[in-house]
Amino acid sequence: MAELVAAQKLNQNETQAVYGIVTDAELWQFGKLESRLFTRNQTRVTIDDLAELFGALYTLMEQAVRVEG
């Protein structure tokens, strides 16, 4: 969470959504901070389900491209 707040400050735009990933290399969790609202994805993805993991990562990259676009 602290890293997401820091990313907002570095972007100099606290209303722009920033996305974060937390992992211990086995379990992956995803979240989004938009303004002051933090949303955590309830699905916990494990390294055993590579299709779901890569799908989630791909979705985050699509969001980043949309913001940059």
FENRASUL-V793051 format. One record per helix or strand. SS is the DSSP state (@ for helix, = for strand). FROM is the first residue (numbers start at 0). TO is the last residue. If there is no record, write none. Layout:
SS/FROM/TO ; SS/FROM/TO
//
This chain:
@/1/10 ; =/17/22 ; =/26/33 ; =/36/39 ; =/44/45 ; @/49/67
//
